[in-house]
């Protein structure tokens, strides 16, 4: 019975991690679109704002998604 609870808990954790990854990917996509739009407008400060979004949002989200995916693989084992 303990093994069943452990498996159930692992599935629950994987499900929660998967939901977090999905939300982070949605946020990352929105930021990527914003970066592209700012660069396309080509106004004086837009390129700087796009760079800040890329480095402080998009890149950081990507790093966290990779960490979560690693954790998800570990939970599967």
Buried (B, 14 or more C-beta within 10 A) or exposed (E): EEEEEEEEEEEEEBEEBEEBBEEBEEEBEEBBEBBEEBBEEEEEEBBEBBEEBBEEBBEBBBEBBEEBEEBBEEBEE
